[in-house]
Amino acid sequence: MSLPFIVRNHLPKAPVITEIFWQPPPLRWVKCNSNGASKGNPDPSACGGIFRDSQANNLGCFASNLGVSDAFFAELIGAITAIGIAQRR
């Protein structure tokens, strides 16, 4: 006598998708959105950012290949780079 072979699927929950809208800064202000990412921990990573005015005009942007690092380092360098560019301008 053979027993039935029972397989149960344990599917993960579907991700929740949340739409995010960019909000412009107040009149005569400049906004910088920056980000950093790493393929792994550690693995190849990069950061970048964009500066925009209250009319969403692109005032400048940056991107940097950071080599092998982690996501925290990539985010941190993105923020530091954005602050440095803003201070110089």
Summary of the structure (lengths in Angstrom):
residues: 89
radius of gyration: 21.3
end to end distance: 80.9
largest distance: 81.0
contacts: 190
relative contact order: 0.21
helix: 20%
strand: 36%
